[in-house]
Amino acid sequence: MGIHVQKTRSLWTWAVMLAIIYLASLYVEVHYFDSHYSNWLFSFVIMAVAVWSGFRIPSLLAALTGLGIGLLVWHYELAMHLHLFATKQSFEIHLIGMAIFMLFSLPVSLLHRRRSRSWHEHIFHRASLRANLGDDGDTGKPCHVRRDSYTSQELQSFAHFAERSRMAVPEWREDTLILYLPGAHTLYRDAPERRHSYSYVRFNSSGEIQAHVSKEDFRRRRDALSFQALCCGVGNIIFDFLQQHREGEQDLVLREIDDDSVQAQIVLFLVAALMYVFSLGLYLNIL
């Protein structure tokens, strides 16, 4: 049931190693055997790793990017070397589409990051308004927020909602749900080695709700707020979202933040589609 996030550094290491092995094997194969089986094999590996990593991070964009690159290489082999089911023109059309996809994937990722940051700022702004002044500092331990009853199915549904809306990054530890609030710390998703520095809210299977505010988030508060009160404020706000989610009021939760990243993402997709159609028109001499 646990959700594990693959380490970003480990992914980059494997990517570099795979690229080196691929280039070396392709050089040997082409110069000594005049074949291209390495392209098929390593393209399959790229697609498999991309899908696996995309589900574990999780990131649909990463999975689609890997699949697109792998299929593009297969398309090239079919068109240029085997001359089966594909032509040079069909490959170039595929190449144009992949180039446009890669071009627009970065701004989409930045919009995801912006939405996560908007949630982070909203939650802590509301929590600061609820918290009273005090001189108690960071204890390094999660603070008790409240007790309530909830089912595992309710938590799973809420965790999926929080992740999909970029509100938080969920992690399961047996029957305990932890919602991390990384804000804009990373471009795509959080890295496991950084989680100790994130604020989080914990829903224990016993019904106890705990919260902890990271040192960085606590230092960013201008007023000398009580650490305990700020933790409780963050925990209660997330609990309020859970309550609204249980009552089917997800739209009300989403309206909490003044963020137009979803609309901007739709516009980007439309622009990318129009750009692809226009590029095809130029390539095929239609326009």
PEZI-V654563 format. One record per backbone hydrogen bond with DSSP energy under -1.0 kcal/mol. CO is the residue of the C=O (numbers start at 0). NH is the residue of the N-H. E is the energy in kcal/mol with one decimal. If there is no record, write none. Layout:
CO_NH_E / CO_NH_E
//
This chain:
6_10_-2.0 / 7_11_-2.2 / 8_12_-2.1 / 9_13_-2.4 / 10_14_-2.3 / 11_15_-2.4 / 12_16_-2.4 / 13_17_-2.6 / 14_18_-2.0 / 15_19_-2.2 / 16_20_-2.4 / 17_21_-2.4 / 18_22_-2.5 / 19_23_-2.2 / 20_24_-2.5 / 21_25_-2.6 / 22_26_-2.1 / 23_27_-2.1 / 24_28_-2.6 / 25_29_-2.6 / 26_30_-2.2 / 27_31_-2.0 / 28_32_-2.1 / 36_40_-2.4 / 37_41_-2.9 / 38_42_-1.7 / 39_43_-1.8 / 40_44_-2.0 / 41_45_-2.5 / 42_46_-2.3 / 43_47_-2.5 / 44_48_-2.8 / 45_49_-2.4 / 46_50_-2.4 / 47_51_-2.5 / 48_52_-3.1 / 49_53_-2.7 / 50_54_-1.8 / 51_55_-1.6 / 52_56_-2.7 / 53_58_-3.2 / 58_62_-1.7 / 59_63_-2.6 / 60_64_-2.3 / 61_65_-2.2 / 62_66_-2.3 / 63_67_-2.6 / 64_68_-2.3 / 65_69_-2.4 / 66_70_-2.7 / 67_71_-1.8 / 68_72_-1.9 / 69_73_-2.1 / 70_74_-2.5 / 71_75_-2.0 / 72_76_-2.3 / 73_77_-2.5 / 74_78_-2.2 / 75_79_-3.1 / 76_80_-1.6 / 76_81_-2.5 / 77_83_-2.0 / 86_90_-2.2 / 87_91_-2.2 / 88_92_-2.1 / 89_93_-2.1 / 90_94_-2.6 / 91_95_-2.2 / 92_96_-2.0 / 93_97_-2.3 / 94_98_-2.4 / 95_99_-2.1 / 96_100_-2.2 / 97_101_-2.5 / 98_102_-2.0 / 99_103_-1.9 / 100_104_-1.1 / 103_107_-1.5 / 104_108_-2.1 / 105_109_-2.3 / 106_110_-1.9 / 107_111_-1.9 / 108_112_-2.1 / 109_113_-2.2 / 110_114_-2.2 / 111_115_-2.1 / 112_116_-2.2 / 113_117_-2.2 / 114_118_-2.1 / 115_119_-2.1 / 116_120_-2.6 / 117_121_-2.2 / 118_122_-2.8 / 119_123_-2.1 / 120_124_-1.9 / 121_125_-2.3 / 122_126_-2.2 / 123_127_-2.1 / 124_128_-1.6 / 125_129_-1.3 / 126_130_-1.7 / 131_225_-2.8 / 135_226_-1.5 / 142_210_-2.1 / 145_208_-3.0 / 150_154_-2.0 / 151_155_-2.5 / 152_156_-2.4 / 153_157_-2.3 / 154_158_-2.8 / 155_159_-2.1 / 156_160_-2.0 / 157_161_-2.9 / 158_162_-2.1 / 159_163_-2.6 / 160_164_-2.2 / 161_166_-2.0 / 161_167_-1.5 / 162_165_-1.1 / 168_179_-2.6 / 170_177_-2.7 / 172_175_-1.9 / 175_172_-2.7 / 176_202_-3.4 / 177_170_-1.9 / 178_200_-1.8 / 179_168_-2.3 / 181_184_-1.2 / 190_193_-1.9 / 191_194_-1.3 / 193_196_-2.2 / 194_197_-1.8 / 198_180_-2.9 / 199_211_-2.6 / 200_178_-3.0 / 201_209_-2.5 / 202_176_-2.1 / 203_206_-1.8 / 206_147_-2.2 / 207_203_-2.5 / 208_144_-3.0 / 208_145_-1.2 / 209_201_-3.4 / 210_142_-3.5 / 211_199_-2.4 / 213_217_-2.3 / 214_218_-2.4 / 215_219_-1.4 / 217_220_-1.0 / 222_224_-2.0 / 223_133_-2.5 / 225_229_-2.4 / 226_230_-2.4 / 227_231_-2.3 / 228_232_-2.3 / 229_233_-2.4 / 230_234_-2.6 / 231_235_-2.7 / 232_236_-1.9 / 233_237_-2.1 / 234_238_-2.1 / 235_239_-2.4 / 236_240_-1.9 / 237_241_-2.0 / 238_242_-2.5 / 239_243_-2.4 / 240_244_-2.4 / 241_245_-2.5 / 242_246_-1.4 / 243_248_-3.1 / 244_247_-1.5 / 248_252_-1.4 / 249_253_-2.4 / 250_254_-1.4 / 252_255_-1.8 / 256_258_-1.4 / 259_263_-2.4 / 260_264_-2.3 / 261_265_-2.0 / 262_266_-2.2 / 263_267_-2.3 / 264_268_-2.2 / 265_269_-2.2 / 266_270_-2.8 / 267_271_-2.7 / 268_272_-2.3 / 269_273_-2.6 / 270_274_-2.6 / 271_275_-2.2 / 272_276_-2.3 / 273_277_-2.7 / 274_278_-2.5 / 275_279_-2.5 / 276_280_-2.2 / 277_281_-2.1 / 278_282_-2.6 / 279_283_-2.8 / 280_285_-2.8 / 280_286_-1.5
//
